[in-house]
Amino acid sequence: MKLENYGDVLTIDELCEILHIGKLKAYELLKTKVVKSLRIGKKFIIPKMGVVELLDSIAHQTNTELPEGERKIVIIQ
């Protein structure tokens, strides 16, 4: 599914669908601020632009070398 088909604010299930990851990994990405979000109580508000920025940064990293011990995250859709 294309990102254009999602609203401006994503649910955790939509984040999982877009990134092809499980809920545990999605919550980890949110808690470590890899994916930008706002937390209200137990609920995460996930702006789609935060996911777009993450995907853009990954696209730019694919042509660069990372220091030893760091891993690249490559998402193929």
PDB file of N, CA, C and O in Angstrom:
ATOM      1  N   MET A   1       0.840  -1.172   0.000  1.00  0.00           N
ATOM      2  CA  MET A   1       0.000   0.000   0.000  1.00  0.00           C
ATOM      3  C   MET A   1       0.892   1.244   0.000  1.00  0.00           C
ATOM      4  O   MET A   1       1.904   1.280   0.699  1.00  0.00           O
ATOM      5  N   LYS A   2       0.531   2.233  -0.758  1.00  0.00           N
ATOM      6  CA  LYS A   2       1.309   3.457  -0.857  1.00  0.00           C
ATOM      7  C   LYS A   2       1.056   4.352   0.356  1.00  0.00           C
ATOM      8  O   LYS A   2      -0.015   4.321   0.962  1.00  0.00           O
ATOM      9  N   LEU A   3       2.065   5.145   0.689  1.00  0.00           N
ATOM     10  CA  LEU A   3       1.927   6.052   1.827  1.00  0.00           C
ATOM     11  C   LEU A   3       0.825   7.076   1.622  1.00  0.00           C
ATOM     12  O   LEU A   3       0.241   7.562   2.591  1.00  0.00           O
ATOM     13  N   GLU A   4       0.534   7.410   0.365  1.00  0.00           N
ATOM     14  CA  GLU A   4      -0.521   8.380   0.090  1.00  0.00           C
ATOM     15  C   GLU A   4      -1.889   7.884   0.563  1.00  0.00           C
ATOM     16  O   GLU A   4      -2.799   8.681   0.793  1.00  0.00           O
ATOM     17  N   ASN A   5      -2.027   6.572   0.706  1.00  0.00           N
ATOM     18  CA  ASN A   5      -3.305   5.993   1.115  1.00  0.00           C
ATOM     19  C   ASN A   5      -3.541   6.065   2.619  1.00  0.00           C
ATOM     20  O   ASN A   5      -4.618   5.708   3.097  1.00  0.00           O
ATOM     21  N   TYR A   6      -2.540   6.524   3.366  1.00  0.00           N
ATOM     22  CA  TYR A   6      -2.663   6.634   4.822  1.00  0.00           C
ATOM     23  C   TYR A   6      -2.957   8.076   5.202  1.00  0.00           C
ATOM     24  O   TYR A   6      -2.615   9.003   4.469  1.00  0.00           O
ATOM     25  N   GLY A   7      -3.589   8.257   6.349  1.00  0.00           N
ATOM     26  CA  GLY A   7      -3.853   9.603   6.858  1.00  0.00           C
ATOM     27  C   GLY A   7      -2.571  10.255   7.360  1.00  0.00           C
ATOM     28  O   GLY A   7      -1.499   9.650   7.329  1.00  0.00           O
ATOM     29  N   ASP A   8      -2.693  11.492   7.820  1.00  0.00           N
ATOM     30  CA  ASP A   8      -1.537  12.235   8.320  1.00  0.00           C
ATOM     31  C   ASP A   8      -1.033  11.698   9.653  1.00  0.00           C
ATOM     32  O   ASP A   8       0.131  11.894  10.001  1.00  0.00           O
ATOM     33  N   VAL A   9      -1.898  11.026  10.398  1.00  0.00           N
ATOM     34  CA  VAL A   9      -1.531  10.420  11.679  1.00  0.00           C
ATOM     35  C   VAL A   9      -1.762   8.915  11.561  1.00  0.00           C
ATOM     36  O   VAL A   9      -2.828   8.463  11.142  1.00  0.00           O
ATOM     37  N   LEU A  10      -0.736   8.152  11.941  1.00  0.00           N
ATOM     38  CA  LEU A  10      -0.783   6.694  11.783  1.00  0.00           C
ATOM     39  C   LEU A  10      -1.085   5.998  13.105  1.00  0.00           C
ATOM     40  O   LEU A  10      -0.782   6.510  14.182  1.00  0.00           O
ATOM     41  N   THR A  11      -1.682   4.831  12.996  1.00  0.00           N
ATOM     42  CA  THR A  11      -1.851   3.955  14.151  1.00  0.00           C
ATOM     43  C   THR A  11      -0.632   3.043  14.230  1.00  0.00           C
ATOM     44  O   THR A  11       0.164   2.970  13.294  1.00  0.00           O
ATOM     45  N   ILE A  12      -0.498   2.358  15.339  1.00  0.00           N
ATOM     46  CA  ILE A  12       0.614   1.418  15.489  1.00  0.00           C
ATOM     47  C   ILE A  12       0.504   0.303  14.449  1.00  0.00           C
ATOM     48  O   ILE A  12       1.518  -0.156  13.923  1.00  0.00           O
ATOM     49  N   ASP A  13      -0.712  -0.131  14.153  1.00  0.00           N
ATOM     50  CA  ASP A  13      -0.908  -1.183  13.151  1.00  0.00           C
ATOM     51  C   ASP A  13      -0.493  -0.700  11.759  1.00  0.00           C
ATOM     52  O   ASP A  13       0.094  -1.458  10.986  1.00  0.00           O
ATOM     53  N   GLU A  14      -0.797   0.550  11.444  1.00  0.00           N
ATOM     54  CA  GLU A  14      -0.396   1.096  10.145  1.00  0.00           C
ATOM     55  C   GLU A  14       1.120   1.231  10.055  1.00  0.00           C
ATOM     56  O   GLU A  14       1.707   0.955   9.009  1.00  0.00           O
ATOM     57  N   LEU A  15       1.760   1.655  11.151  1.00  0.00           N
ATOM     58  CA  LEU A  15       3.222   1.738  11.178  1.00  0.00           C
ATOM     59  C   LEU A  15       3.828   0.365  10.911  1.00  0.00           C
ATOM     60  O   LEU A  15       4.776   0.241  10.136  1.00  0.00           O
ATOM     61  N   CYS A  16       3.290  -0.648  11.543  1.00  0.00           N
ATOM     62  CA  CYS A  16       3.772  -2.025  11.331  1.00  0.00           C
ATOM     63  C   CYS A  16       3.596  -2.440   9.872  1.00  0.00           C
ATOM     64  O   CYS A  16       4.488  -3.051   9.282  1.00  0.00           O
ATOM     65  N   GLU A  17       2.465  -2.112   9.307  1.00  0.00           N
ATOM     66  CA  GLU A  17       2.180  -2.463   7.914  1.00  0.00           C
ATOM     67  C   GLU A  17       3.146  -1.765   6.956  1.00  0.00           C
ATOM     68  O   GLU A  17       3.665  -2.391   6.031  1.00  0.00           O
ATOM     69  N   ILE A  18       3.384  -0.486   7.173  1.00  0.00           N
ATOM     70  CA  ILE A  18       4.269   0.286   6.297  1.00  0.00           C
ATOM     71  C   ILE A  18       5.700  -0.227   6.358  1.00  0.00           C
ATOM     72  O   ILE A  18       6.351  -0.389   5.326  1.00  0.00           O
ATOM     73  N   LEU A  19       6.196  -0.487   7.586  1.00  0.00           N
ATOM     74  CA  LEU A  19       7.592  -0.889   7.760  1.00  0.00           C
ATOM     75  C   LEU A  19       7.800  -2.401   7.709  1.00  0.00           C
ATOM     76  O   LEU A  19       8.933  -2.881   7.750  1.00  0.00           O
ATOM     77  N   HIS A  20       6.705  -3.142   7.620  1.00  0.00           N
ATOM     78  CA  HIS A  20       6.774  -4.617   7.595  1.00  0.00           C
ATOM     79  C   HIS A  20       7.495  -5.151   8.833  1.00  0.00           C
ATOM     80  O   HIS A  20       8.426  -5.951   8.741  1.00  0.00           O
ATOM     81  N   ILE A  21       7.033  -4.681   9.988  1.00  0.00           N
ATOM     82  CA  ILE A  21       7.614  -5.097  11.260  1.00  0.00           C
ATOM     83  C   ILE A  21       6.478  -5.476  12.205  1.00  0.00           C
ATOM     84  O   ILE A  21       5.310  -5.184  11.947  1.00  0.00           O
ATOM     85  N   GLY A  22       6.845  -6.131  13.302  1.00  0.00           N
ATOM     86  CA  GLY A  22       5.868  -6.479  14.324  1.00  0.00           C
ATOM     87  C   GLY A  22       5.657  -5.341  15.310  1.00  0.00           C
ATOM     88  O   GLY A  22       6.361  -4.332  15.284  1.00  0.00           O
ATOM     89  N   LYS A  23       4.669  -5.528  16.182  1.00  0.00           N
ATOM     90  CA  LYS A  23       4.341  -4.479  17.143  1.00  0.00           C
ATOM     91  C   LYS A  23       5.465  -4.224  18.141  1.00  0.00           C
ATOM     92  O   LYS A  23       5.712  -3.076  18.511  1.00  0.00           O
ATOM     93  N   LEU A  24       6.148  -5.273  18.581  1.00  0.00           N
ATOM     94  CA  LEU A  24       7.237  -5.072  19.539  1.00  0.00           C
ATOM     95  C   LEU A  24       8.322  -4.184  18.951  1.00  0.00           C
ATOM     96  O   LEU A  24       8.807  -3.274  19.625  1.00  0.00           O
ATOM     97  N   LYS A  25       8.709  -4.433  17.711  1.00  0.00           N
ATOM     98  CA  LYS A  25       9.732  -3.617  17.051  1.00  0.00           C
ATOM     99  C   LYS A  25       9.212  -2.205  16.837  1.00  0.00           C
ATOM    100  O   LYS A  25       9.962  -1.243  17.001  1.00  0.00           O
ATOM    101  N   ALA A  26       7.942  -2.061  16.473  1.00  0.00           N
ATOM    102  CA  ALA A  26       7.362  -0.737  16.260  1.00  0.00           C
ATOM    103  C   ALA A  26       7.406   0.076  17.556  1.00  0.00           C
ATOM    104  O   ALA A  26       7.794   1.245  17.538  1.00  0.00           O
ATOM    105  N   TYR A  27       7.012  -0.532  18.678  1.00  0.00           N
ATOM    106  CA  TYR A  27       7.051   0.186  19.952  1.00  0.00           C
ATOM    107  C   TYR A  27       8.494   0.534  20.328  1.00  0.00           C
ATOM    108  O   TYR A  27       8.745   1.598  20.895  1.00  0.00           O
ATOM    109  N   GLU A  28       9.429  -0.341  20.022  1.00  0.00           N
ATOM    110  CA  GLU A  28      10.841  -0.048  20.285  1.00  0.00           C
ATOM    111  C   GLU A  28      11.298   1.179  19.486  1.00  0.00           C
ATOM    112  O   GLU A  28      11.983   2.051  20.020  1.00  0.00           O
ATOM    113  N   LEU A  29      10.919   1.241  18.210  1.00  0.00           N
ATOM    114  CA  LEU A  29      11.286   2.380  17.369  1.00  0.00           C
ATOM    115  C   LEU A  29      10.668   3.678  17.885  1.00  0.00           C
ATOM    116  O   LEU A  29      11.284   4.740  17.798  1.00  0.00           O
ATOM    117  N   LEU A  30       9.457   3.593  18.420  1.00  0.00           N
ATOM    118  CA  LEU A  30       8.809   4.778  18.968  1.00  0.00           C
ATOM    119  C   LEU A  30       9.449   5.209  20.282  1.00  0.00           C
ATOM    120  O   LEU A  30       9.702   6.396  20.491  1.00  0.00           O
ATOM    121  N   LYS A  31       9.709   4.257  21.159  1.00  0.00           N
ATOM    122  CA  LYS A  31      10.283   4.582  22.470  1.00  0.00           C
ATOM    123  C   LYS A  31      11.707   5.111  22.366  1.00  0.00           C
ATOM    124  O   LYS A  31      12.125   5.930  23.184  1.00  0.00           O
ATOM    125  N   THR A  32      12.459   4.647  21.362  1.00  0.00           N
ATOM    126  CA  THR A  32      13.833   5.123  21.180  1.00  0.00           C
ATOM    127  C   THR A  32      13.904   6.332  20.250  1.00  0.00           C
ATOM    128  O   THR A  32      14.989   6.811  19.918  1.00  0.00           O
ATOM    129  N   LYS A  33      12.739   6.814  19.837  1.00  0.00           N
ATOM    130  CA  LYS A  33      12.600   8.010  18.999  1.00  0.00           C
ATOM    131  C   LYS A  33      13.238   7.872  17.616  1.00  0.00           C
ATOM    132  O   LYS A  33      13.605   8.871  16.998  1.00  0.00           O
ATOM    133  N   VAL A  34      13.369   6.645  17.135  1.00  0.00           N
ATOM    134  CA  VAL A  34      13.796   6.421  15.755  1.00  0.00           C
ATOM    135  C   VAL A  34      12.688   6.908  14.832  1.00  0.00           C
ATOM    136  O   VAL A  34      12.949   7.500  13.784  1.00  0.00           O
ATOM    137  N   VAL A  35      11.459   6.653  15.233  1.00  0.00           N
ATOM    138  CA  VAL A  35      10.283   7.180  14.531  1.00  0.00           C
ATOM    139  C   VAL A  35       9.702   8.272  15.420  1.00  0.00           C
ATOM    140  O   VAL A  35       9.413   8.034  16.593  1.00  0.00           O
ATOM    141  N   LYS A  36       9.533   9.465  14.864  1.00  0.00           N
ATOM    142  CA  LYS A  36       8.999  10.587  15.638  1.00  0.00           C
ATOM    143  C   LYS A  36       7.553  10.309  16.027  1.00  0.00           C
ATOM    144  O   LYS A  36       6.755   9.812  15.233  1.00  0.00           O
ATOM    145  N   SER A  37       7.244  10.644  17.273  1.00  0.00           N
ATOM    146  CA  SER A  37       5.874  10.449  17.754  1.00  0.00           C
ATOM    147  C   SER A  37       5.650  11.316  18.980  1.00  0.00           C
ATOM    148  O   SER A  37       6.583  11.883  19.549  1.00  0.00           O
ATOM    149  N   LEU A  38       4.393  11.402  19.368  1.00  0.00           N
ATOM    150  CA  LEU A  38       3.992  12.090  20.581  1.00  0.00           C
ATOM    151  C   LEU A  38       3.261  11.067  21.429  1.00  0.00           C
ATOM    152  O   LEU A  38       2.383  10.356  20.940  1.00  0.00           O
ATOM    153  N   ARG A  39       3.623  10.994  22.696  1.00  0.00           N
ATOM    154  CA  ARG A  39       2.968  10.035  23.572  1.00  0.00           C
ATOM    155  C   ARG A  39       2.000  10.772  24.493  1.00  0.00           C
ATOM    156  O   ARG A  39       2.370  11.724  25.181  1.00  0.00           O
ATOM    157  N   ILE A  40       0.765  10.312  24.488  1.00  0.00           N
ATOM    158  CA  ILE A  40      -0.254  10.852  25.379  1.00  0.00           C
ATOM    159  C   ILE A  40      -0.770   9.686  26.207  1.00  0.00           C
ATOM    160  O   ILE A  40      -1.519   8.842  25.716  1.00  0.00           O
ATOM    161  N   GLY A  41      -0.360   9.648  27.464  1.00  0.00           N
ATOM    162  CA  GLY A  41      -0.679   8.501  28.310  1.00  0.00           C
ATOM    163  C   GLY A  41       0.009   7.270  27.749  1.00  0.00           C
ATOM    164  O   GLY A  41       1.233   7.240  27.616  1.00  0.00           O
ATOM    165  N   LYS A  42      -0.768   6.267  27.425  1.00  0.00           N
ATOM    166  CA  LYS A  42      -0.210   5.049  26.847  1.00  0.00           C
ATOM    167  C   LYS A  42      -0.289   5.037  25.328  1.00  0.00           C
ATOM    168  O   LYS A  42       0.198   4.107  24.686  1.00  0.00           O
ATOM    169  N   LYS A  43      -0.896   6.061  24.755  1.00  0.00           N
ATOM    170  CA  LYS A  43      -1.124   6.092  23.314  1.00  0.00           C
ATOM    171  C   LYS A  43      -0.037   6.892  22.599  1.00  0.00           C
ATOM    172  O   LYS A  43       0.385   7.948  23.069  1.00  0.00           O
ATOM    173  N   PHE A  44       0.407   6.371  21.451  1.00  0.00           N
ATOM    174  CA  PHE A  44       1.360   7.072  20.611  1.00  0.00           C
ATOM    175  C   PHE A  44       0.625   7.734  19.447  1.00  0.00           C
ATOM    176  O   PHE A  44      -0.198   7.103  18.784  1.00  0.00           O
ATOM    177  N   ILE A  45       0.927   8.998  19.207  1.00  0.00           N
ATOM    178  CA  ILE A  45       0.451   9.722  18.036  1.00  0.00           C
ATOM    179  C   ILE A  45       1.629   9.728  17.067  1.00  0.00           C
ATOM    180  O   ILE A  45       2.679  10.291  17.376  1.00  0.00           O
ATOM    181  N   ILE A  46       1.466   9.111  15.905  1.00  0.00           N
ATOM    182  CA  ILE A  46       2.569   8.908  14.966  1.00  0.00           C
ATOM    183  C   ILE A  46       2.295   9.702  13.690  1.00  0.00           C
ATOM    184  O   ILE A  46       1.472   9.294  12.871  1.00  0.00           O
ATOM    185  N   PRO A  47       2.983  10.839  13.516  1.00  0.00           N
ATOM    186  CA  PRO A  47       2.781  11.593  12.278  1.00  0.00           C
ATOM    187  C   PRO A  47       3.407  10.864  11.088  1.00  0.00           C
ATOM    188  O   PRO A  47       4.527  10.359  11.173  1.00  0.00           O
ATOM    189  N   LYS A  48       2.675  10.818   9.994  1.00  0.00           N
ATOM    190  CA  LYS A  48       3.186  10.140   8.792  1.00  0.00           C
ATOM    191  C   LYS A  48       4.503  10.760   8.336  1.00  0.00           C
ATOM    192  O   LYS A  48       5.376  10.053   7.833  1.00  0.00           O
ATOM    193  N   MET A  49       4.656  12.072   8.506  1.00  0.00           N
ATOM    194  CA  MET A  49       5.890  12.745   8.073  1.00  0.00           C
ATOM    195  C   MET A  49       7.114  12.185   8.802  1.00  0.00           C
ATOM    196  O   MET A  49       8.203  12.147   8.228  1.00  0.00           O
ATOM    197  N   GLY A  50       6.956  11.753  10.042  1.00  0.00           N
ATOM    198  CA  GLY A  50       8.071  11.149  10.770  1.00  0.00           C
ATOM    199  C   GLY A  50       8.532   9.859  10.107  1.00  0.00           C
ATOM    200  O   GLY A  50       9.728   9.573  10.051  1.00  0.00           O
ATOM    201  N   VAL A  51       7.587   9.091   9.611  1.00  0.00           N
ATOM    202  CA  VAL A  51       7.920   7.838   8.917  1.00  0.00           C
ATOM    203  C   VAL A  51       8.557   8.151   7.564  1.00  0.00           C
ATOM    204  O   VAL A  51       9.507   7.485   7.152  1.00  0.00           O
ATOM    205  N   VAL A  52       8.036   9.159   6.880  1.00  0.00           N
ATOM    206  CA  VAL A  52       8.611   9.568   5.592  1.00  0.00           C
ATOM    207  C   VAL A  52      10.058  10.019   5.790  1.00  0.00           C
ATOM    208  O   VAL A  52      10.933   9.663   5.000  1.00  0.00           O
ATOM    209  N   GLU A  53      10.315  10.807   6.849  1.00  0.00           N
ATOM    210  CA  GLU A  53      11.678  11.254   7.136  1.00  0.00           C
ATOM    211  C   GLU A  53      12.596  10.070   7.429  1.00  0.00           C
ATOM    212  O   GLU A  53      13.744  10.056   6.985  1.00  0.00           O
ATOM    213  N   LEU A  54      12.109   9.086   8.165  1.00  0.00           N
ATOM    214  CA  LEU A  54      12.904   7.894   8.449  1.00  0.00           C
ATOM    215  C   LEU A  54      13.255   7.163   7.160  1.00  0.00           C
ATOM    216  O   LEU A  54      14.407   6.782   6.951  1.00  0.00           O
ATOM    217  N   LEU A  55      12.271   6.968   6.302  1.00  0.00           N
ATOM    218  CA  LEU A  55      12.515   6.262   5.043  1.00  0.00           C
ATOM    219  C   LEU A  55      13.474   7.047   4.149  1.00  0.00           C
ATOM    220  O   LEU A  55      14.318   6.453   3.479  1.00  0.00           O
ATOM    221  N   ASP A  56      13.352   8.377   4.132  1.00  0.00           N
ATOM    222  CA  ASP A  56      14.284   9.207   3.359  1.00  0.00           C
ATOM    223  C   ASP A  56      15.705   9.080   3.894  1.00  0.00           C
ATOM    224  O   ASP A  56      16.653   8.975   3.116  1.00  0.00           O
ATOM    225  N   SER A  57      15.859   9.089   5.215  1.00  0.00           N
ATOM    226  CA  SER A  57      17.201   8.984   5.786  1.00  0.00           C
ATOM    227  C   SER A  57      17.812   7.613   5.494  1.00  0.00           C
ATOM    228  O   SER A  57      19.020   7.503   5.283  1.00  0.00           O
ATOM    229  N   ILE A  58      16.990   6.583   5.481  1.00  0.00           N
ATOM    230  CA  ILE A  58      17.488   5.243   5.144  1.00  0.00           C
ATOM    231  C   ILE A  58      17.923   5.201   3.690  1.00  0.00           C
ATOM    232  O   ILE A  58      18.950   4.607   3.362  1.00  0.00           O
ATOM    233  N   ALA A  59      17.145   5.829   2.819  1.00  0.00           N
ATOM    234  CA  ALA A  59      17.488   5.854   1.394  1.00  0.00           C
ATOM    235  C   ALA A  59      18.827   6.542   1.172  1.00  0.00           C
ATOM    236  O   ALA A  59      19.603   6.119   0.314  1.00  0.00           O
ATOM    237  N   HIS A  60      19.110   7.597   1.932  1.00  0.00           N
ATOM    238  CA  HIS A  60      20.382   8.312   1.792  1.00  0.00           C
ATOM    239  C   HIS A  60      21.545   7.543   2.396  1.00  0.00           C
ATOM    240  O   HIS A  60      22.687   7.723   1.971  1.00  0.00           O
ATOM    241  N   GLN A  61      21.276   6.679   3.389  1.00  0.00           N
ATOM    242  CA  GLN A  61      22.331   5.903   4.038  1.00  0.00           C
ATOM    243  C   GLN A  61      22.819   4.733   3.190  1.00  0.00           C
ATOM    244  O   GLN A  61      23.929   4.243   3.400  1.00  0.00           O
ATOM    245  N   THR A  62      22.026   4.289   2.257  1.00  0.00           N
ATOM    246  CA  THR A  62      22.389   3.087   1.515  1.00  0.00           C
ATOM    247  C   THR A  62      23.646   3.276   0.687  1.00  0.00           C
ATOM    248  O   THR A  62      24.265   2.291   0.283  1.00  0.00           O
ATOM    249  N   ASN A  63      24.039   4.516   0.422  1.00  0.00           N
ATOM    250  CA  ASN A  63      25.240   4.775  -0.361  1.00  0.00           C
ATOM    251  C   ASN A  63      26.430   5.176   0.499  1.00  0.00           C
ATOM    252  O   ASN A  63      27.461   5.577  -0.041  1.00  0.00           O
ATOM    253  N   THR A  64      26.320   5.081   1.821  1.00  0.00           N
ATOM    254  CA  THR A  64      27.413   5.469   2.698  1.00  0.00           C
ATOM    255  C   THR A  64      27.859   4.279   3.544  1.00  0.00           C
ATOM    256  O   THR A  64      27.095   3.339   3.765  1.00  0.00           O
ATOM    257  N   GLU A  65      29.079   4.332   4.001  1.00  0.00           N
ATOM    258  CA  GLU A  65      29.615   3.286   4.872  1.00  0.00           C
ATOM    259  C   GLU A  65      29.300   3.633   6.319  1.00  0.00           C
ATOM    260  O   GLU A  65      29.367   4.799   6.706  1.00  0.00           O
ATOM    261  N   LEU A  66      28.962   2.640   7.111  1.00  0.00           N
ATOM    262  CA  LEU A  66      28.699   2.840   8.523  1.00  0.00           C
ATOM    263  C   LEU A  66      29.903   2.387   9.333  1.00  0.00           C
ATOM    264  O   LEU A  66      30.635   1.495   8.904  1.00  0.00           O
ATOM    265  N   PRO A  67      30.123   2.995  10.512  1.00  0.00           N
ATOM    266  CA  PRO A  67      31.200   2.534  11.373  1.00  0.00           C
ATOM    267  C   PRO A  67      30.997   1.078  11.770  1.00  0.00           C
ATOM    268  O   PRO A  67      29.875   0.571  11.765  1.00  0.00           O
ATOM    269  N   GLU A  68      32.087   0.419  12.110  1.00  0.00           N
ATOM    270  CA  GLU A  68      32.022  -0.996  12.481  1.00  0.00           C
ATOM    271  C   GLU A  68      31.082  -1.175  13.666  1.00  0.00           C
ATOM    272  O   GLU A  68      31.096  -0.376  14.602  1.00  0.00           O
ATOM    273  N   GLY A  69      30.281  -2.204  13.625  1.00  0.00           N
ATOM    274  CA  GLY A  69      29.351  -2.503  14.702  1.00  0.00           C
ATOM    275  C   GLY A  69      27.968  -1.915  14.502  1.00  0.00           C
ATOM    276  O   GLY A  69      27.036  -2.306  15.205  1.00  0.00           O
ATOM    277  N   GLU A  70      27.802  -0.993  13.573  1.00  0.00           N
ATOM    278  CA  GLU A  70      26.484  -0.435  13.301  1.00  0.00           C
ATOM    279  C   GLU A  70      25.863  -1.169  12.132  1.00  0.00           C
ATOM    280  O   GLU A  70      26.558  -1.605  11.214  1.00  0.00           O
ATOM    281  N   ARG A  71      24.551  -1.301  12.173  1.00  0.00           N
ATOM    282  CA  ARG A  71      23.841  -2.004  11.127  1.00  0.00           C
ATOM    283  C   ARG A  71      22.978  -1.045  10.327  1.00  0.00           C
ATOM    284  O   ARG A  71      22.452  -0.068  10.861  1.00  0.00           O
ATOM    285  N   LYS A  72      22.842  -1.332   9.059  1.00  0.00           N
ATOM    286  CA  LYS A  72      21.903  -0.584   8.229  1.00  0.00           C
ATOM    287  C   LYS A  72      20.546  -1.240   8.313  1.00  0.00           C
ATOM    288  O   LYS A  72      20.432  -2.463   8.398  1.00  0.00           O
ATOM    289  N   ILE A  73      19.535  -0.424   8.289  1.00  0.00           N
ATOM    290  CA  ILE A  73      18.162  -0.920   8.186  1.00  0.00           C
ATOM    291  C   ILE A  73      17.734  -0.618   6.771  1.00  0.00           C
ATOM    292  O   ILE A  73      17.657   0.542   6.367  1.00  0.00           O
ATOM    293  N   VAL A  74      17.455  -1.663   6.019  1.00  0.00           N
ATOM    294  CA  VAL A  74      16.997  -1.487   4.648  1.00  0.00           C
ATOM    295  C   VAL A  74      15.599  -2.036   4.557  1.00  0.00           C
ATOM    296  O   VAL A  74      15.351  -3.200   4.875  1.00  0.00           O
ATOM    297  N   ILE A  75      14.688  -1.197   4.123  1.00  0.00           N
ATOM    298  CA  ILE A  75      13.297  -1.597   3.985  1.00  0.00           C
ATOM    299  C   ILE A  75      12.973  -1.654   2.512  1.00  0.00           C
ATOM    300  O   ILE A  75      13.093  -0.660   1.796  1.00  0.00           O
ATOM    301  N   ILE A  76      12.560  -2.829   2.063  1.00  0.00           N
ATOM    302  CA  ILE A  76      12.207  -3.006   0.665  1.00  0.00           C
ATOM    303  C   ILE A  76      10.708  -3.187   0.598  1.00  0.00           C
ATOM    304  O   ILE A  76      10.141  -4.040   1.281  1.00  0.00           O
ATOM    305  N   GLN A  77      10.075  -2.384  -0.223  1.00  0.00           N
ATOM    306  CA  GLN A  77       8.622  -2.480  -0.315  1.00  0.00           C
ATOM    307  C   GLN A  77       8.201  -2.908  -1.679  1.00  0.00           C
ATOM    308  O   GLN A  77       7.006  -3.043  -1.942  1.00  0.00           O
TER     309      GLN A  77
END
